[in-house]
Amino acid sequence: MKNYLFHVGIDVSKLKLDVNLLNSQTLQSEHFVIDNNPKSIKDFVKLLTKRNIDLSQVLFCCENTGVYTNHLSYTLLAIELDLWIVPAIEIKRSKGISRGKNDKTDAKDISYYSYRNIDKLRLYNLAEIDIQKLKMLYTEREKVLKSLLLLETTKENSEFVSKEVFKEVSTINQSLTNTIKKTINKIEKRIKEIIKSNEDLNKQYTLIKSVPGIGEQTSLYFIIATKGFSAFKNWRQFACYSGVAPFEYSSGSSIKGRTKVNHMADKKMKSLLQMCAMTTLKYDPQLKEYYIKKKEEGKNSMLVLNNIRCKLISRVFAVVNRETPYINTYKFAS
């Protein structure tokens, strides 16, 4: 494990970055406020260099704040500095009992988290540019789909108002609906173009779709969520990330709760896996037989479906790691 001499905790907001420079030997810290843009971040790095601080001995740490973190991550990784991006809830729970908060103390808390939890360190790395594009396009598609669903609710009014009244909005609504549908088609076309132009992503996409029950959108999201299957060591880690891994709930001899999944998860991945699990009951005889067998044993329906979600994840990781399409050996069983 690398021993860092300085831990830089950064509280990220839209316009500014509160930075706390912590010396791990003296535990003395210094506070800075810089603008959230590449130039200011580079200037701060130059300031550290002017102080004769070895940048290879500096660990930058911040909370995951979505797009607001992009300037920081792109700039630091471009000059090959170590960056650790941690879920905000993990830092919050590590603080213990606290009263009040502000950006300055948050930055200090982040630097101390980095110092005290160095054994948990996972250096951040950017997904390749094509995966970043796919993520942006997928997010945009989700927004547009929500708009389409909202507009389509207007049609319900036709059953409760006169034709003359409904005519005032029907033409406008139809025009907007057609435009949005064309936009969705453009986004999906662009997504397919990006995947086809990238040999590795195209191969992964094809392999994932070979698993019964896994469709195009789920295959795409698998690639985005796993950063091209580089962000997770195995399928069990991804099952935990997706919120389908069961955990024990017990304490001593008095508390014996049922084993259950945790609410902290990638909710989108979880919902997609749920739909895939339901689909497999129609088109995968092996998993359908498994579902019926467990139900006859008295198992809860959602528990069995969750087991199927885990099986789907393991199959996806297996075909990608093996680099061969899914083979249904069940039909060859005697």
C-alpha positions as a Markdown table, in Angstrom:
| # | Residue | x | y | z |
|---|---|---|---|---|
| 1 | Met | 0.0 | 0.0 | 0.0 |
| 2 | Lys | 1.4 | 3.4 | -1.0 |
| 3 | Asn | 2.0 | 5.9 | 1.8 |
| 4 | Tyr | 1.0 | 9.4 | 0.8 |
| 5 | Leu | 2.5 | 12.4 | 2.5 |
| 6 | Phe | -0.4 | 14.6 | 1.7 |
| 7 | His | -4.1 | 14.0 | 1.5 |
| 8 | Val | -6.1 | 16.7 | -0.4 |
| 9 | Gly | -9.8 | 16.6 | 0.5 |
| 10 | Ile | -12.0 | 18.5 | -2.0 |
| 11 | Asp | -15.6 | 19.5 | -1.5 |
| 12 | Val | -17.1 | 19.9 | -5.0 |
| 13 | Ser | -19.9 | 22.3 | -5.9 |
| 14 | Lys | -21.0 | 23.8 | -9.2 |
| 15 | Leu | -19.0 | 27.0 | -9.1 |
| 16 | Lys | -16.1 | 26.4 | -6.6 |
| 17 | Leu | -14.0 | 23.8 | -4.9 |
| 18 | Asp | -13.2 | 23.9 | -1.2 |
| 19 | Val | -9.8 | 22.2 | -0.8 |
| 20 | Asn | -8.1 | 21.0 | 2.4 |
| 21 | Leu | -4.4 | 20.1 | 2.2 |
| 22 | Leu | -3.6 | 17.6 | 5.1 |
| 23 | Asn | -0.1 | 16.7 | 6.0 |
| 24 | Ser | -0.2 | 13.1 | 7.1 |
| 25 | Gln | 2.9 | 13.5 | 9.3 |
| 26 | Thr | 2.0 | 16.6 | 11.3 |
| 27 | Leu | -1.8 | 16.4 | 10.7 |
| 28 | Gln | -1.8 | 20.1 | 10.1 |
| 29 | Ser | -4.2 | 21.3 | 7.4 |
| 30 | Glu | -4.6 | 24.3 | 5.2 |
| 31 | His | -7.8 | 25.5 | 3.5 |
| 32 | Phe | -8.1 | 26.9 | -0.1 |
| 33 | Val | -11.0 | 28.0 | -2.3 |
| 34 | Ile | -10.7 | 27.7 | -6.0 |
| 35 | Asp | -13.0 | 28.0 | -9.0 |
| 36 | Asn | -14.4 | 24.7 | -10.4 |
| 37 | Asn | -12.7 | 24.9 | -13.8 |
| 38 | Pro | -9.6 | 23.3 | -15.4 |
| 39 | Lys | -7.4 | 26.4 | -15.2 |
| 40 | Ser | -7.9 | 26.9 | -11.5 |
| 41 | Ile | -7.3 | 23.3 | -10.8 |
| 42 | Lys | -4.0 | 23.4 | -12.8 |
| 43 | Asp | -3.0 | 26.5 | -10.9 |
| 44 | Phe | -3.6 | 24.8 | -7.6 |
| 45 | Val | -1.4 | 21.8 | -8.7 |
| 46 | Lys | 1.3 | 24.4 | -9.7 |
| 47 | Leu | 1.1 | 25.9 | -6.2 |
| 48 | Leu | 1.8 | 22.5 | -4.7 |
| 49 | Thr | 4.8 | 22.1 | -7.0 |
| 50 | Lys | 6.1 | 25.6 | -6.0 |
| 51 | Arg | 6.0 | 24.4 | -2.3 |
| 52 | Asn | 8.3 | 21.5 | -3.3 |
| 53 | Ile | 5.6 | 18.9 | -2.7 |
| 54 | Asp | 6.2 | 15.7 | -4.6 |
| 55 | Leu | 2.9 | 15.2 | -6.5 |
| 56 | Ser | 3.5 | 11.4 | -6.6 |
| 57 | Gln | 3.0 | 11.5 | -2.8 |
| 58 | Val | -0.3 | 13.4 | -2.9 |
| 59 | Leu | -3.7 | 11.7 | -2.9 |
| 60 | Phe | -6.6 | 13.8 | -4.1 |
| 61 | Cys | -10.0 | 12.7 | -2.7 |
| 62 | Cys | -13.5 | 14.0 | -3.3 |
| 63 | Glu | -17.2 | 12.9 | -3.2 |
| 64 | Asn | -19.0 | 11.7 | -6.2 |
| 65 | Thr | -21.1 | 14.7 | -7.3 |
| 66 | Gly | -21.8 | 13.6 | -10.9 |
| 67 | Val | -21.0 | 16.0 | -13.7 |
| 68 | Tyr | -19.7 | 18.6 | -11.2 |
| 69 | Thr | -16.7 | 16.4 | -10.6 |
| 70 | Asn | -15.8 | 16.2 | -14.3 |
| 71 | His | -13.4 | 19.2 | -14.4 |
| 72 | Leu | -11.5 | 17.8 | -11.4 |
| 73 | Ser | -11.3 | 14.2 | -12.7 |
| 74 | Tyr | -10.4 | 15.1 | -16.3 |
| 75 | Thr | -7.7 | 17.6 | -15.2 |
| 76 | Leu | -6.0 | 15.5 | -12.5 |
| 77 | Leu | -6.0 | 12.3 | -14.6 |
| 78 | Ala | -4.6 | 14.1 | -17.6 |
| 79 | Ile | -1.5 | 15.0 | -15.6 |
| 80 | Glu | -1.4 | 11.5 | -14.1 |
| 81 | Leu | -2.2 | 12.3 | -10.5 |
| 82 | Asp | -3.9 | 10.0 | -8.0 |
| 83 | Leu | -7.6 | 10.6 | -7.5 |
| 84 | Trp | -10.0 | 8.8 | -5.2 |
| 85 | Ile | -13.7 | 9.4 | -5.8 |
| 86 | Val | -15.8 | 8.1 | -2.9 |
| 87 | Pro | -19.7 | 7.8 | -2.5 |
| 88 | Ala | -20.9 | 10.7 | -0.4 |
| 89 | Ile | -22.9 | 8.5 | 2.0 |
| 90 | Glu | -19.7 | 6.6 | 2.8 |
| 91 | Ile | -17.9 | 9.7 | 3.9 |
| 92 | Lys | -21.0 | 11.0 | 5.8 |
| 93 | Arg | -21.3 | 7.8 | 7.8 |
| 94 | Ser | -17.6 | 7.7 | 8.6 |
| 95 | Lys | -17.8 | 11.0 | 10.4 |
| 96 | Gly | -19.8 | 9.7 | 13.3 |
| 97 | Ile | -21.9 | 12.2 | 15.3 |
| 98 | Ser | -21.6 | 15.7 | 13.9 |
| 99 | Arg | -23.5 | 18.9 | 14.3 |
| 100 | Gly | -23.8 | 21.4 | 11.5 |
| 101 | Lys | -21.8 | 21.5 | 8.3 |
| 102 | Asn | -20.2 | 23.9 | 5.8 |
| 103 | Asp | -18.0 | 23.5 | 2.7 |
| 104 | Lys | -14.7 | 24.1 | 4.7 |
| 105 | Thr | -15.4 | 21.4 | 7.3 |
| 106 | Asp | -16.6 | 19.1 | 4.6 |
| 107 | Ala | -13.3 | 19.4 | 2.7 |
| 108 | Lys | -11.5 | 18.7 | 6.0 |
| 109 | Asp | -13.6 | 15.7 | 6.7 |
| 110 | Ile | -12.9 | 14.3 | 3.2 |
| 111 | Ser | -9.1 | 14.7 | 3.6 |
| 112 | Tyr | -9.3 | 12.9 | 7.0 |
| 113 | Tyr | -11.4 | 10.2 | 5.5 |
| 114 | Ser | -8.7 | 9.7 | 2.8 |
| 115 | Tyr | -6.0 | 9.6 | 5.5 |
| 116 | Arg | -7.8 | 7.1 | 7.9 |
| 117 | Asn | -9.3 | 4.8 | 5.2 |
| 118 | Ile | -6.3 | 4.3 | 3.0 |
| 119 | Asp | -6.8 | 0.6 | 3.1 |
| 120 | Lys | -10.0 | 1.0 | 1.1 |
| 121 | Leu | -8.3 | 3.0 | -1.6 |
| 122 | Arg | -9.5 | 2.5 | -5.2 |
| 123 | Leu | -7.9 | 4.9 | -7.6 |
| 124 | Tyr | -10.3 | 6.4 | -10.1 |
| 125 | Asn | -9.9 | 5.9 | -13.8 |
| 126 | Leu | -11.9 | 7.4 | -16.6 |
| 127 | Ala | -14.0 | 5.2 | -18.9 |
| 128 | Glu | -12.9 | 5.3 | -22.5 |
| 129 | Ile | -14.3 | 8.1 | -24.6 |
| 130 | Asp | -16.9 | 5.8 | -26.4 |
| 131 | Ile | -18.4 | 4.6 | -23.1 |
| 132 | Gln | -18.7 | 8.2 | -21.9 |
| 133 | Lys | -20.5 | 9.0 | -25.1 |
| 134 | Leu | -22.8 | 6.0 | -24.7 |
| 135 | Lys | -23.6 | 7.1 | -21.1 |
| 136 | Met | -24.6 | 10.6 | -22.2 |
| 137 | Leu | -26.7 | 9.3 | -25.0 |
| 138 | Tyr | -28.4 | 6.8 | -22.8 |
| 139 | Thr | -29.2 | 9.5 | -20.2 |
| 140 | Glu | -30.6 | 11.7 | -22.9 |
| 141 | Arg | -32.8 | 8.9 | -24.2 |
| 142 | Glu | -34.2 | 8.3 | -20.7 |
| 143 | Lys | -35.1 | 12.0 | -20.5 |
| 144 | Val | -36.8 | 12.1 | -23.9 |
| 145 | Leu | -38.7 | 8.9 | -23.1 |
| 146 | Lys | -40.1 | 10.5 | -20.0 |
| 147 | Ser | -41.2 | 13.5 | -22.0 |
| 148 | Leu | -42.9 | 11.2 | -24.5 |
| 149 | Leu | -44.8 | 9.3 | -21.8 |
| 150 | Leu | -46.0 | 12.6 | -20.3 |
| 151 | Leu | -47.2 | 13.9 | -23.7 |
| 152 | Glu | -49.1 | 10.7 | -24.5 |
| 153 | Thr | -51.2 | 11.1 | -21.4 |
| 154 | Thr | -53.0 | 14.0 | -23.3 |
| 155 | Lys | -54.8 | 11.4 | -25.3 |
| 156 | Glu | -56.8 | 10.3 | -22.2 |
| 157 | Asn | -58.6 | 13.7 | -22.4 |
| 158 | Ser | -60.3 | 12.7 | -25.6 |
| 159 | Glu | -62.6 | 10.3 | -23.8 |
| 160 | Phe | -63.8 | 13.0 | -21.4 |
| 161 | Val | -64.1 | 16.2 | -23.4 |
| 162 | Ser | -65.8 | 17.1 | -26.7 |
| 163 | Lys | -64.0 | 16.8 | -30.0 |
| 164 | Glu | -64.1 | 20.5 | -30.5 |
| 165 | Val | -62.3 | 21.2 | -27.3 |
| 166 | Phe | -59.8 | 18.3 | -27.7 |
| 167 | Lys | -59.0 | 19.6 | -31.2 |
| 168 | Glu | -57.3 | 22.6 | -29.7 |
| 169 | Val | -54.4 | 20.5 | -28.3 |
| 170 | Ser | -54.5 | 17.3 | -30.3 |
| 171 | Thr | -52.6 | 18.7 | -33.4 |
| 172 | Ile | -49.9 | 20.3 | -31.2 |
| 173 | Asn | -49.6 | 17.2 | -29.1 |
| 174 | Gln | -49.3 | 14.9 | -32.2 |
| 175 | Ser | -46.6 | 17.2 | -33.6 |
| 176 | Leu | -44.5 | 17.1 | -30.4 |
| 177 | Thr | -45.0 | 13.4 | -30.1 |
| 178 | Asn | -43.7 | 12.7 | -33.6 |
| 179 | Thr | -40.7 | 15.0 | -33.1 |
| 180 | Ile | -39.8 | 13.2 | -29.9 |
| 181 | Lys | -40.1 | 9.8 | -31.5 |
| 182 | Lys | -37.8 | 10.9 | -34.3 |
| 183 | Thr | -35.3 | 12.2 | -31.7 |
| 184 | Ile | -35.4 | 8.8 | -29.9 |
| 185 | Asn | -34.7 | 7.1 | -33.2 |
| 186 | Lys | -31.7 | 9.4 | -33.9 |
| 187 | Ile | -30.3 | 8.7 | -30.4 |
| 188 | Glu | -30.7 | 4.9 | -30.8 |
| 189 | Lys | -29.1 | 5.1 | -34.3 |
| 190 | Arg | -26.1 | 7.0 | -32.9 |
| 191 | Ile | -25.7 | 4.6 | -30.0 |
| 192 | Lys | -25.5 | 1.7 | -32.5 |
| 193 | Glu | -23.0 | 3.5 | -34.6 |
| 194 | Ile | -20.7 | 4.1 | -31.7 |
| 195 | Ile | -20.9 | 0.4 | -30.6 |
| 196 | Lys | -20.3 | -0.9 | -34.1 |
| 197 | Ser | -17.3 | 1.5 | -34.6 |
| 198 | Asn | -15.6 | 0.1 | -31.4 |
| 199 | Glu | -14.5 | -3.5 | -31.9 |
| 200 | Asp | -14.3 | -4.4 | -28.1 |
| 201 | Leu | -17.7 | -2.8 | -27.3 |
| 202 | Asn | -19.3 | -4.4 | -30.3 |
| 203 | Lys | -18.1 | -7.8 | -29.2 |
| 204 | Gln | -19.2 | -7.3 | -25.6 |
| 205 | Tyr | -22.6 | -6.0 | -26.8 |
| 206 | Thr | -23.1 | -9.1 | -29.0 |
| 207 | Leu | -22.0 | -11.5 | -26.3 |
| 208 | Ile | -24.4 | -10.0 | -23.7 |
| 209 | Lys | -27.3 | -10.2 | -26.0 |
| 210 | Ser | -26.6 | -13.9 | -26.5 |
| 211 | Val | -27.8 | -14.5 | -23.0 |
| 212 | Pro | -31.6 | -15.4 | -23.0 |
| 213 | Gly | -33.7 | -12.6 | -21.6 |
| 214 | Ile | -31.1 | -9.9 | -22.0 |
| 215 | Gly | -32.2 | -7.2 | -24.6 |
| 216 | Glu | -30.5 | -4.3 | -26.3 |
| 217 | Gln | -31.1 | -1.7 | -23.6 |
| 218 | Thr | -29.9 | -3.9 | -20.8 |
| 219 | Ser | -26.9 | -5.0 | -22.8 |
| 220 | Leu | -26.0 | -1.3 | -23.4 |
| 221 | Tyr | -26.5 | -0.5 | -19.7 |
| 222 | Phe | -24.3 | -3.4 | -18.7 |
| 223 | Ile | -21.5 | -1.9 | -20.7 |
| 224 | Ile | -22.0 | 1.6 | -19.3 |
| 225 | Ala | -22.4 | 0.5 | -15.6 |
| 226 | Thr | -19.3 | -1.8 | -15.8 |
| 227 | Lys | -17.2 | 0.7 | -17.9 |
| 228 | Gly | -16.7 | -2.0 | -20.5 |
| 229 | Phe | -16.3 | -4.7 | -17.7 |
| 230 | Ser | -13.3 | -3.0 | -16.2 |
| 231 | Ala | -14.8 | -1.6 | -13.0 |
| 232 | Phe | -15.7 | -4.9 | -11.3 |
| 233 | Lys | -13.6 | -7.9 | -10.6 |
| 234 | Asn | -16.4 | -10.4 | -10.7 |
| 235 | Trp | -20.1 | -10.8 | -11.1 |
| 236 | Arg | -20.7 | -10.9 | -7.3 |
| 237 | Gln | -19.3 | -7.4 | -6.9 |
| 238 | Phe | -21.7 | -6.2 | -9.7 |
| 239 | Ala | -24.6 | -8.1 | -8.1 |
| 240 | Cys | -23.9 | -6.1 | -4.9 |
| 241 | Tyr | -23.7 | -2.9 | -6.9 |
| 242 | Ser | -27.0 | -3.7 | -8.6 |
| 243 | Gly | -28.8 | -4.3 | -5.3 |
| 244 | Val | -29.6 | -8.0 | -6.0 |
| 245 | Ala | -27.0 | -9.6 | -3.6 |
| 246 | Pro | -28.7 | -10.9 | -0.4 |
| 247 | Phe | -27.3 | -10.0 | 3.0 |
| 248 | Glu | -27.8 | -11.6 | 6.4 |
| 249 | Tyr | -29.6 | -9.6 | 9.1 |
| 250 | Ser | -28.9 | -11.0 | 12.6 |
| 251 | Ser | -27.4 | -10.1 | 15.9 |
| 252 | Gly | -26.8 | -12.4 | 18.9 |
| 253 | Ser | -29.6 | -14.8 | 19.7 |
| 254 | Ser | -32.5 | -12.4 | 19.7 |
| 255 | Ile | -32.4 | -10.7 | 16.3 |
| 256 | Lys | -32.9 | -13.1 | 13.4 |
| 257 | Gly | -34.1 | -11.1 | 10.5 |
| 258 | Arg | -34.7 | -12.5 | 7.1 |
| 259 | Thr | -31.9 | -12.3 | 4.5 |
| 260 | Lys | -32.6 | -9.5 | 2.2 |
| 261 | Val | -31.1 | -7.2 | -0.4 |
| 262 | Asn | -29.9 | -3.7 | 0.4 |
| 263 | His | -31.7 | -0.5 | -0.8 |
| 264 | Met | -28.4 | 1.1 | -1.8 |
| 265 | Ala | -28.1 | 0.1 | -5.5 |
| 266 | Asp | -28.1 | 1.2 | -9.1 |
| 267 | Lys | -31.9 | 1.4 | -9.3 |
| 268 | Lys | -31.9 | 1.5 | -13.1 |
| 269 | Met | -29.8 | -1.7 | -13.4 |
| 270 | Lys | -32.0 | -3.4 | -10.8 |
| 271 | Ser | -35.2 | -2.6 | -12.7 |
| 272 | Leu | -33.7 | -3.7 | -16.0 |
| 273 | Leu | -32.7 | -7.0 | -14.4 |
| 274 | Gln | -36.1 | -7.4 | -13.0 |
| 275 | Met | -37.7 | -7.1 | -16.4 |
| 276 | Cys | -35.1 | -9.5 | -17.8 |
| 277 | Ala | -35.9 | -12.0 | -15.1 |
| 278 | Met | -39.6 | -11.9 | -15.9 |
| 279 | Thr | -38.8 | -12.4 | -19.6 |
| 280 | Thr | -36.7 | -15.5 | -19.0 |
| 281 | Leu | -39.7 | -17.2 | -17.4 |
| 282 | Lys | -41.2 | -17.2 | -20.9 |
| 283 | Tyr | -38.2 | -18.0 | -23.1 |
| 284 | Asp | -35.7 | -19.9 | -20.9 |
| 285 | Pro | -37.0 | -23.4 | -20.0 |
| 286 | Gln | -34.1 | -24.0 | -17.6 |
| 287 | Leu | -34.9 | -20.9 | -15.4 |
| 288 | Lys | -38.6 | -21.4 | -15.8 |
| 289 | Glu | -38.2 | -24.9 | -14.4 |
| 290 | Tyr | -36.0 | -23.5 | -11.6 |
| 291 | Tyr | -38.7 | -20.9 | -10.7 |
| 292 | Ile | -41.5 | -23.5 | -10.6 |
| 293 | Lys | -39.4 | -25.9 | -8.5 |
| 294 | Lys | -38.6 | -23.2 | -5.9 |
| 295 | Lys | -42.2 | -22.0 | -5.8 |
| 296 | Glu | -43.3 | -25.6 | -5.1 |
| 297 | Glu | -40.8 | -25.7 | -2.2 |
| 298 | Gly | -42.7 | -22.7 | -0.7 |
| 299 | Lys | -40.2 | -20.0 | -1.6 |
| 300 | Asn | -41.3 | -16.4 | -2.0 |
| 301 | Ser | -41.8 | -15.3 | -5.6 |
| 302 | Met | -39.5 | -12.2 | -5.3 |
| 303 | Leu | -36.8 | -14.2 | -3.7 |
| 304 | Val | -36.8 | -16.7 | -6.6 |
| 305 | Leu | -36.8 | -13.8 | -9.1 |
| 306 | Asn | -33.9 | -12.2 | -7.3 |
| 307 | Asn | -32.0 | -15.5 | -7.6 |
| 308 | Ile | -32.7 | -15.4 | -11.3 |
| 309 | Arg | -31.4 | -11.9 | -11.5 |
| 310 | Cys | -28.1 | -13.1 | -9.9 |
| 311 | Lys | -28.0 | -16.0 | -12.4 |
| 312 | Leu | -28.4 | -13.6 | -15.3 |
| 313 | Ile | -25.5 | -11.4 | -14.1 |
| 314 | Ser | -23.3 | -14.5 | -13.7 |
| 315 | Arg | -24.1 | -15.6 | -17.2 |
| 316 | Val | -23.3 | -12.2 | -18.6 |
| 317 | Phe | -19.9 | -12.0 | -16.9 |
| 318 | Ala | -19.2 | -15.6 | -17.9 |
| 319 | Val | -19.8 | -15.0 | -21.7 |
| 320 | Val | -17.8 | -11.7 | -21.6 |
| 321 | Asn | -14.8 | -13.3 | -19.7 |
| 322 | Arg | -14.9 | -16.4 | -21.9 |
| 323 | Glu | -15.4 | -14.3 | -25.1 |
| 324 | Thr | -17.9 | -16.9 | -26.5 |
| 325 | Pro | -21.7 | -16.6 | -26.9 |
| 326 | Tyr | -24.0 | -18.2 | -24.4 |
| 327 | Ile | -24.6 | -21.9 | -25.0 |
| 328 | Asn | -27.8 | -23.4 | -23.7 |
| 329 | Thr | -26.6 | -26.8 | -22.4 |
| 330 | Tyr | -30.0 | -27.5 | -20.9 |
| 331 | Lys | -31.4 | -28.7 | -24.2 |
| 332 | Phe | -28.7 | -31.4 | -24.4 |
| 333 | Ala | -29.4 | -32.7 | -20.9 |
| 334 | Ser | -30.9 | -36.2 | -20.9 |
